[in-house]
């Protein structure tokens, strides 16, 4: 199945923003003990009382942003609550006609969650274990260190996935793969249908929103481009299958994002998805936060250790 160019751009941005310098310090760990609850939260970005059972953990993102986080599970799904300050809601993925159609300046707010599946020493070095500096004429790269090693990446975008209530589910292996002409270590999990597509075709927008305005355009709400100097950059459609198995919804209000996430503890894609099946296991993750990503404004967490009750 062909993977669209919007996915390629998101993957490329994720790869660039998660690439960490060798002198990054990741010795310190944040720890989550995830309680089992009987009441599941509603994933709507509103943070209801079901979260009261979770312990709030402060996740320090390079001393620049302090993120509040909670995790709970109900024996079927893992739930994650993330809240962080942001002075504005970035929803800027649009095309503009400025001597020819192109992407306008600006992008979106985004969160990446990086889970270790079986990467050697990831629990000690975090992302440094898969980030390789330029050496001996070779460009900097991000990949695992053997064909048997895989990591799981969840990507949320305020403009590209949030309107459809999901996170994009990707994975990373040892060798980059060609995705729409770009060699990238981040590959989308299998989708049986759906997925976002670019709205630029033949040098001009293909569609306009059939109703409403702004930079969010669902595939189910399109009409042939009706003219003007701006148009949404993406045609949004939630993927079906493994790529779309993470439910997520964020709400920006009063200078703060609240993002709620849910994913089954076990999935059908055990090769590319972290499986939360062992209560004795320590699951290792990292978070990166991106503010209007075209500006490359991003902050990263230290290693985060997760265990389930």
MOBEL-V211608 format. One line per field, one symbol per residue. phi: phi as a letter, one per 20 degrees, with the letter a starting at -180 (. if undefined). A space follows every 50 residues. Layout:
phi = ???
//
This chain:
phi = .fdfffggfffffgfffefdffefecfedecddefecedefeecmdlefg fffeefcededlmdcddecccbbcndcedcdccbfbfbeecdebdcecmp fbfffobbebcddddfdbegmffddmfffdddffblnefgbcafdbfeec cdcdcdcfdddffdmbdfecbccfdgdedlndfbfecfffceamofcfed bmnbfeccffbnbnedcfgfccbggdnodcagfcdebffengfdedebbd ceblmbeccdcbbggccfdffcdfdedcfeeeedbbccdcdlgfelebcc effddccdf
//
